[in-house]
Amino acid sequence: MMIETRKLGKIYHLGKTGYRALDDVNIAIDEGEMVAVTGPSGSGKSTLMHILGCLDTPDEGEYLLAGENVARISGDRLAAIRNRRIGFVFQSFNLLPRLTALENVELPLLYAAQNHPGTAAAKALEKVGLAQRMSHEPNQLSGGQRQRVAIARAIVTNPAIILADEPTGNLDSKMGDEILALFRQLNREGRTIIIVTHEEYVAGHCGRQIRIRDGKVV
């Protein structure tokens, strides 16, 4: 089992009251699955993504990542687990505007102090079909190309899991289809793909769906 949660809960405190963003969430995702996490705005799916991505910790329950309970880990150790196991793709691309595509993809390797980051970054860009765009800055690329750069950055450290938050939200339907096809290719290569989306069309490209409503799996 790649990912498993047991009675997962998350509570945000607003003044004297508490808002339960996640409540008794139990999910299991096998290695190599491609899964959509769906639900309306405010349902808790983004909170769940942050916990699955080790960007946040739960207040209740357990989160087992590749068999290790990471629910109570924080700080540098949690960051190390996140950087080693998980790649992220966001709706807004999150590229640095003054860096080239190659330099943006190199960033995770520089943070990890890996040797020859340019070689690995170039291979990642070639994999997503941008071998001819490595020296371009984000404002010289289309939305679809920018998302491909973001995907290259996500896979450059060879993580087992890719977490994508509304990855086609800023793209037209044609570009969106191309990005979904790229995720399916990465999944066929063995990576576990989790896509957070409110679009049924996007969710339909995944092997199964986990539906969240009012902080619960429904």
Residue frames relative to the residue before (quaternion, step in Angstrom):
aa qw qx qy qz dx dy dz
M 1.0000 0.0000 0.0000 0.0000 0.00 0.00 0.00
M 0.3374 -0.7531 0.5272 0.2027 3.59 -0.73 1.02
I 0.8058 0.0487 0.0288 0.5895 3.58 0.89 -1.01
E 0.1221 0.7707 -0.6206 0.0768 3.56 -0.99 0.87
T 0.0820 -0.7709 0.6293 0.0546 3.56 -1.00 0.87
R 0.1305 -0.7854 0.6036 0.0414 3.54 -1.12 0.80
K 0.8425 -0.1402 0.0407 0.5185 3.54 -0.59 1.25
L 0.1650 0.8308 -0.5108 0.1469 3.55 1.05 0.85
G 0.0332 0.8030 -0.5934 0.0446 3.57 -0.96 0.91
K 0.0430 -0.7793 0.6249 0.0188 3.55 -1.15 0.69
I 0.0688 -0.8028 0.5921 -0.0131 3.56 -0.79 1.08
Y 0.1583 -0.7579 0.6266 0.0884 3.55 -0.93 0.97
H 0.2768 -0.7751 0.5495 0.1439 3.56 -0.86 0.95
L 0.0742 -0.7801 0.6212 -0.0126 3.54 -0.78 1.16
G 0.7915 -0.1264 0.0399 0.5966 3.55 -0.02 1.30
K 0.7993 -0.2430 0.2050 0.5100 3.58 -0.76 -1.05
T 0.6649 0.4835 -0.3032 0.4819 3.57 1.26 -0.09
G 0.2972 -0.7491 0.5662 0.1730 3.53 -1.24 0.49
Y 0.2007 -0.7622 0.6064 0.1050 3.55 -1.03 0.85
R 0.2591 -0.7841 0.5500 0.1248 3.55 -0.61 1.18
A 0.2000 -0.8168 0.5351 0.0808 3.57 -0.24 1.31
L 0.7708 0.0835 -0.0566 0.6291 3.59 1.17 -0.64
D 0.0557 -0.8171 0.5728 -0.0328 3.55 -0.94 0.94
D 0.8518 -0.1434 0.0725 0.4986 3.57 -0.58 1.22
V 0.2323 0.7992 -0.5149 0.2054 3.58 0.89 0.99
N 0.0075 -0.7843 0.6186 -0.0455 3.54 -0.74 1.15
I 0.1611 0.7783 -0.5906 0.1396 3.58 -0.52 1.16
A 0.1027 -0.7666 0.6293 0.0762 3.55 -1.28 0.41
I 0.0343 -0.7872 0.6152 -0.0250 3.57 -0.87 1.02
D 0.3320 -0.7666 0.5217 0.1731 3.55 -0.66 1.13
E 0.6134 -0.5198 0.4429 0.3968 3.54 -1.25 0.41
G 0.8131 0.2596 -0.2036 0.4796 3.58 -0.92 0.95
E 0.5009 0.6342 -0.4434 0.3878 3.60 1.22 0.14
M 0.1901 -0.7102 0.6555 0.1726 3.53 -1.38 0.32
V 0.0055 0.8406 -0.5289 0.1164 3.53 -0.25 1.38
A 0.2491 -0.7327 0.6116 0.1645 3.55 -1.15 0.72
V 0.1811 -0.7212 0.6559 0.1299 3.55 -1.11 0.79
T 0.0252 -0.8387 0.5407 -0.0600 3.56 -0.41 1.28
G 0.3055 0.7337 -0.5778 0.1859 3.51 -1.32 0.36
P 0.6059 -0.5732 0.4026 0.3772 3.57 -1.19 0.42
S 0.6792 -0.4551 0.3693 0.4418 3.55 -1.29 0.20
G 0.8029 0.2558 -0.2055 0.4977 3.56 -0.91 0.94
S 0.4715 0.7095 -0.4232 0.3086 3.58 1.27 0.07
G 0.5788 -0.5816 0.3814 0.4257 3.59 1.18 -0.51
K 0.4487 0.7200 -0.4495 0.2796 3.58 1.24 -0.06
S 0.6545 0.4957 -0.3302 0.4656 3.62 1.00 -0.68
T 0.6045 0.5365 -0.3476 0.4753 3.58 1.09 -0.68
L 0.6451 0.5111 -0.3158 0.4720 3.56 0.98 -0.85
M 0.6389 0.5243 -0.3325 0.4543 3.59 0.96 -0.83
H 0.6502 0.5232 -0.3270 0.4434 3.60 0.90 -0.86
I 0.6682 0.4759 -0.3058 0.4833 3.58 1.02 -0.75
L 0.6552 0.5027 -0.3216 0.4631 3.60 0.90 -0.85
G 0.7116 0.4471 -0.2467 0.4825 3.57 1.13 -0.68
C 0.4437 -0.7180 0.4276 0.3239 3.58 1.34 0.13
L 0.4029 0.6826 -0.4943 0.3569 3.55 1.12 0.75
D 0.7660 0.1260 -0.0613 0.6274 3.57 1.31 -0.37
T 0.3229 -0.7324 0.5635 0.2043 3.56 -1.27 0.29
P 0.4908 -0.6647 0.4681 0.3132 3.61 -1.08 0.63
D 0.4552 -0.6544 0.5247 0.2988 3.55 -1.29 0.32
E 0.7864 0.1593 -0.0717 0.5925 3.55 1.21 -0.51
G 0.7918 0.3654 -0.2407 0.4262 3.53 -1.25 0.46
E 0.4932 -0.6479 0.5111 0.2751 3.51 -1.40 -0.18
Y 0.0985 -0.7437 0.6558 0.0845 3.52 -1.29 0.56
L 0.1005 -0.7982 0.5937 0.0159 3.55 -0.54 1.23
L 0.0731 -0.7798 0.6217 -0.0095 3.54 -0.71 1.18
A 0.8123 -0.1363 0.0147 0.5670 3.56 -0.41 1.30
G 0.7572 -0.4163 0.1873 0.4672 3.53 1.00 0.94
E 0.6550 0.4945 -0.3087 0.4807 3.60 1.26 -0.22
N 0.3614 -0.7293 0.5379 0.2194 3.58 -0.81 0.99
V 0.0670 -0.8356 0.5451 -0.0116 3.56 -0.33 1.27
A 0.3702 0.7773 -0.4558 0.2257 3.59 1.28 0.09
R 0.7822 0.3104 -0.1667 0.5138 3.59 1.01 -0.70
I 0.4998 0.6232 -0.4422 0.4078 3.57 1.23 0.32
S 0.0351 0.8015 -0.5963 0.0278 3.58 -0.98 0.73
G 0.7389 0.4544 -0.2848 0.4080 3.53 -1.33 -0.07
D 0.8512 -0.1677 0.1202 0.4825 3.54 -1.16 -0.68
R 0.6467 0.5258 -0.3415 0.4345 3.60 0.97 -0.76
L 0.6477 0.4978 -0.3235 0.4775 3.59 0.99 -0.79
A 0.6347 0.5258 -0.3281 0.4616 3.59 1.00 -0.79
A 0.6441 0.5194 -0.3268 0.4566 3.59 0.99 -0.77
I 0.6358 0.5112 -0.3228 0.4799 3.60 1.01 -0.80
R 0.6521 0.5241 -0.3037 0.4559 3.57 0.94 -0.92
N 0.7066 0.4731 -0.2736 0.4494 3.58 0.80 -0.96
R 0.6791 0.4948 -0.2882 0.4593 3.57 1.11 -0.62
R 0.8079 0.3514 -0.1362 0.4531 3.58 0.93 -0.90
I 0.8078 0.3144 -0.0938 0.4897 3.60 1.06 -0.76
G 0.1295 -0.7486 0.6447 0.0845 3.54 -1.12 0.82
F 0.2405 -0.7964 0.5465 0.0966 3.58 -1.02 0.84
V 0.0501 -0.7498 0.6590 0.0304 3.53 -1.19 0.75
F 0.1267 -0.8230 0.5530 0.0291 3.58 -0.75 1.07
Q 0.6630 -0.5180 0.3762 0.3881 3.54 -1.28 0.47
S 0.7628 0.3871 -0.1925 0.4810 3.58 0.93 -0.91
F 0.5445 -0.6726 0.3491 0.3595 3.60 1.33 0.41
N 0.0808 -0.8452 0.5220 0.0812 3.61 0.96 -0.90
L 0.3397 0.7191 -0.5271 0.2996 3.56 0.90 0.96
L 0.4468 -0.6596 0.5257 0.2983 3.56 -1.14 0.61
P 0.4482 -0.7674 0.3872 0.2455 3.61 -0.47 1.20
R 0.7306 0.4370 -0.2519 0.4601 3.61 1.04 -0.61
L 0.6097 0.5114 -0.3600 0.4869 3.56 1.30 0.16
T 0.5176 -0.6157 0.4895 0.3367 3.56 -1.16 0.57
A 0.6903 -0.4353 0.3592 0.4528 3.55 -1.30 0.13
L 0.6558 0.5154 -0.3101 0.4561 3.58 0.91 -0.91
E 0.6827 0.4874 -0.2930 0.4587 3.58 0.87 -0.91
N 0.6179 0.5327 -0.3466 0.4629 3.61 1.06 -0.67
V 0.6881 0.4774 -0.2852 0.4661 3.57 0.93 -0.88
E 0.6152 0.5682 -0.3384 0.4291 3.59 1.14 -0.59
L 0.5269 0.7075 -0.3991 0.2499 3.59 1.06 -0.72
P 0.6798 0.4770 -0.3350 0.4451 3.67 0.73 -0.84
L 0.6463 0.5165 -0.3188 0.4624 3.58 1.10 -0.67
L 0.6260 0.5258 -0.3356 0.4681 3.57 1.07 -0.68
Y 0.6436 0.5159 -0.3203 0.4658 3.57 1.00 -0.83
A 0.7120 0.4292 -0.2441 0.4992 3.57 1.10 -0.72
A 0.3893 -0.7551 0.4473 0.2796 3.60 1.35 0.08
Q 0.2953 0.7612 -0.5220 0.2467 3.57 0.95 0.88
N 0.5041 -0.6543 0.4789 0.2973 3.54 -1.13 0.69
H 0.8586 0.1307 -0.1143 0.4823 3.54 -1.23 0.65
P 0.0590 0.8421 -0.5340 0.0473 3.63 0.75 0.96
G 0.6055 0.5902 -0.3586 0.3955 3.59 1.06 -0.66
T 0.6365 0.5380 -0.3284 0.4445 3.58 1.02 -0.78
A 0.6867 0.4683 -0.2796 0.4806 3.59 0.87 -0.96
A 0.6445 0.5220 -0.3249 0.4545 3.59 0.99 -0.80
A 0.6386 0.5225 -0.3250 0.4621 3.59 0.97 -0.80
K 0.6504 0.5117 -0.3162 0.4639 3.59 0.97 -0.84
A 0.6456 0.5196 -0.3208 0.4586 3.59 1.01 -0.79
L 0.6614 0.4904 -0.3052 0.4785 3.59 1.01 -0.79
E 0.6092 0.5314 -0.3488 0.4742 3.58 1.05 -0.66
K 0.6406 0.5530 -0.3188 0.4268 3.57 0.98 -0.86
V 0.7447 0.3700 -0.2179 0.5110 3.60 1.04 -0.73
G 0.6161 -0.6198 0.3227 0.3635 3.57 1.24 0.37
L 0.5986 0.5781 -0.3595 0.4221 3.60 1.15 0.48
A 0.1729 0.8174 -0.5307 0.1426 3.58 1.03 0.70
Q 0.7190 0.4390 -0.2428 0.4810 3.60 1.10 -0.68
R 0.7018 0.4651 -0.2581 0.4739 3.63 1.25 -0.04
M 0.3248 0.8029 -0.4648 0.1839 3.59 1.23 0.18
S 0.7381 0.4177 -0.2324 0.4762 3.59 1.01 -0.77
H 0.5207 0.6417 -0.4111 0.3849 3.60 1.28 0.04
E 0.3818 -0.6830 0.5717 0.2470 3.55 -1.16 0.67
P 0.7039 -0.4976 0.2876 0.4175 3.62 -1.14 0.50
N 0.6853 0.4886 -0.3119 0.4409 3.63 0.94 -0.77
Q 0.6322 0.4977 -0.3319 0.4924 3.59 1.31 -0.03
L 0.6602 0.4883 -0.2846 0.4946 3.57 1.34 0.04
S 0.5164 -0.6056 0.5010 0.3399 3.56 -1.24 0.48
G 0.6874 -0.4682 0.3448 0.4351 3.56 -1.27 0.20
G 0.6590 0.5092 -0.3082 0.4598 3.56 0.95 -0.83
Q 0.6526 0.5028 -0.3131 0.4726 3.57 1.02 -0.77
R 0.6329 0.5228 -0.3350 0.4625 3.58 1.01 -0.74
Q 0.6556 0.4885 -0.3252 0.4752 3.58 1.01 -0.74
R 0.6051 0.5358 -0.3563 0.4689 3.60 1.11 -0.57
V 0.6118 0.5230 -0.3463 0.4820 3.60 1.05 -0.70
A 0.6522 0.5151 -0.3140 0.4590 3.57 0.96 -0.87
I 0.6481 0.4980 -0.3196 0.4794 3.59 1.02 -0.74
A 0.6190 0.5306 -0.3400 0.4686 3.60 1.01 -0.76
R 0.6448 0.5091 -0.3157 0.4748 3.58 0.99 -0.81
A 0.6524 0.5292 -0.3117 0.4440 3.59 1.04 -0.78
I 0.7642 0.3848 -0.2034 0.4759 3.60 0.99 -0.78
V 0.4726 0.7248 -0.4283 0.2605 3.61 1.21 -0.29
T 0.7017 0.4234 -0.2705 0.5051 3.61 1.15 -0.53
N 0.4307 -0.7388 0.4191 0.3052 3.57 1.35 0.18
P 0.1538 0.8129 -0.5467 0.1290 3.60 0.76 0.99
A 0.5342 -0.6283 0.4639 0.3236 3.56 -1.23 0.49
I 0.7760 0.2786 -0.1169 0.5537 3.58 1.17 -0.66
I 0.1081 -0.7453 0.6525 0.0841 3.55 -1.11 0.79
L 0.1189 -0.7720 0.6228 0.0442 3.57 -0.81 1.07
A 0.0418 -0.8143 0.5782 -0.0294 3.57 -0.64 1.14
D 0.1734 -0.7953 0.5778 0.0605 3.58 -0.71 1.13
E 0.8126 -0.2102 0.0845 0.5369 3.60 -0.37 1.30
P 0.0721 0.8738 -0.4801 0.0264 3.64 0.88 0.88
T 0.7264 0.3823 -0.2484 0.5142 3.63 1.19 -0.33
G 0.3781 0.7885 -0.4361 0.2124 3.57 1.30 0.02
N 0.7521 0.3538 -0.2011 0.5183 3.61 1.10 -0.63
L 0.6238 0.5535 -0.3230 0.4474 3.59 1.26 0.27
D 0.4979 -0.6052 0.5092 0.3557 3.55 -1.22 0.45
S 0.7245 -0.4781 0.2711 0.4160 3.58 -1.26 0.34
K 0.6430 0.5265 -0.3352 0.4438 3.61 0.98 -0.77
M 0.6799 0.4657 -0.2867 0.4885 3.57 0.87 -0.95
G 0.6170 0.5550 -0.3398 0.4426 3.57 1.06 -0.75
D 0.6464 0.5166 -0.3153 0.4646 3.57 0.98 -0.84
E 0.6448 0.5211 -0.3238 0.4559 3.58 1.01 -0.78
I 0.6556 0.5006 -0.3090 0.4735 3.58 1.00 -0.81
L 0.6474 0.5061 -0.3212 0.4707 3.60 0.98 -0.78
A 0.6202 0.5302 -0.3364 0.4702 3.59 1.06 -0.72
L 0.6384 0.5199 -0.3235 0.4664 3.58 1.05 -0.76
F 0.6348 0.5114 -0.3321 0.4746 3.59 1.00 -0.75
R 0.6424 0.5154 -0.3306 0.4608 3.60 0.97 -0.79
Q 0.6214 0.5320 -0.3367 0.4663 3.59 1.05 -0.74
L 0.6605 0.4970 -0.3053 0.4728 3.59 0.91 -0.90
N 0.6356 0.5271 -0.3223 0.4629 3.57 1.06 -0.74
R 0.6458 0.5199 -0.3235 0.4560 3.59 0.98 -0.82
E 0.6480 0.5141 -0.3123 0.4673 3.57 1.17 -0.52
G 0.6816 -0.5286 0.2718 0.4268 3.57 1.29 0.04
R 0.5413 0.6247 -0.4159 0.3792 3.59 1.20 -0.12
T 0.4082 -0.6617 0.5717 0.2620 3.54 -1.18 0.67
I 0.1021 -0.8079 0.5803 0.0098 3.59 -0.71 1.12
I 0.0250 -0.7725 0.6345 -0.0041 3.57 -0.89 1.00
I 0.0780 -0.8050 0.5881 -0.0047 3.56 -0.62 1.18
V 0.2114 -0.7515 0.6150 0.1110 3.56 -0.77 1.08
T 0.1895 0.7953 -0.5469 0.1802 3.57 -0.62 1.11
H 0.2955 -0.7159 0.5912 0.2250 3.55 -1.27 0.39
E 0.5859 0.5869 -0.3588 0.4285 3.58 1.32 0.01
E 0.4295 -0.7159 0.4941 0.2427 3.56 -0.70 1.12
Y 0.6075 0.5680 -0.3580 0.4245 3.59 1.06 -0.71
V 0.6616 0.4880 -0.2997 0.4841 3.57 0.96 -0.87
A 0.6565 0.5226 -0.3105 0.4467 3.57 0.90 -0.93
G 0.6231 0.5756 -0.3304 0.4139 3.57 1.11 -0.69
H 0.6178 0.5411 -0.3450 0.4545 3.59 1.22 -0.30
C 0.6386 0.5291 -0.3192 0.4586 3.58 1.28 -0.22
G 0.6404 -0.5601 0.3747 0.3685 3.55 -1.22 0.45
R 0.7835 -0.1015 0.0627 0.6098 3.58 1.12 -0.65
Q 0.3623 -0.7283 0.5469 0.1981 3.53 -1.33 0.27
I 0.1738 -0.7087 0.6704 0.1344 3.52 -1.28 0.64
R 0.1628 -0.8178 0.5490 0.0580 3.58 -0.48 1.22
I 0.1358 -0.7839 0.6048 0.0349 3.53 -0.92 1.05
R 0.1096 0.7649 -0.6310 0.0690 3.56 -1.01 0.87
D 0.8444 -0.0156 -0.0429 0.5338 3.54 -0.85 1.08
G 0.7331 -0.4719 0.2317 0.4314 3.54 0.96 0.93
K 0.6871 0.4433 -0.2769 0.5046 3.58 1.31 0.07
V 0.4728 -0.6099 0.5420 0.3329 3.54 -1.24 0.43
V 0.1127 -0.8118 0.5723 0.0293 3.59 -0.76 1.06
